Amino acid sequence: MIDLKDVSVSFHLPNGRRRTVLEDVSLHLDQSDMAYLVGPTGSGKSTILRLLYMDLLPDSGVAQIGEYRSDLIEQNKIPYLRRSIGVVFQDFQLLPDRNAYENVAFTLYATGARRSEVKSRVLKSLTRVGLSHKRNSYPHELSGGEQQRVVIARAIANDPWVLLADEPTGNLDPVVADEIQELLVSLHKQGMTLLTATHDYRLVKSYPAQTYALMNEQIVEIDPETL
């Protein structure tokens, strides 16, 4: 499950004050759920995801993903948490000097995968995102949509139970954005929990699911048709 309970987060400002982003918010998703986080830039969508992969710890309250709790986790356990989940970012963050196969394999080696497993897992991931035929292509040889598919292949190479997507279609035109969203939805239908932070309300309406809006430092469940 994914669970936030009474979570508050604030950040220091250059003038010495603090800006509150989240104030006593709660959110619960069960395994195999699909949900959206919507809201304007700066509303806290990325903050929620950072709490879940524990790049950020709350000022108060508890963030939990699977068996890992923010109030109990030790620093040396955070890499194990991140191996069990997948994260997709808007800015592809691909290594420019490595081809698609090597970009996915690099992540597996970094998480301690055995060399004997890497080839089959990379090829499986690239096949799942429809890019096995581009495995030898470098990022500059791929379109924006293809680059994002490599990012998704990299995120699912460890067979995570949950995929966290932070504005995964933000840099893509509408047609390609639909293709990427359809890919994410297909992964959800295969049993993967999917939580997507987005400001693309068109996609939320086209591929409806539980939808939570961040406003005034709070999370509110809304009907996506009202967006």
Order of alpha helices (4+ residues) and beta strands (2+ residues): beta-beta-beta-alpha-beta-beta-alpha-beta-alpha-alpha-alpha-beta-alpha-beta-alpha-beta-beta
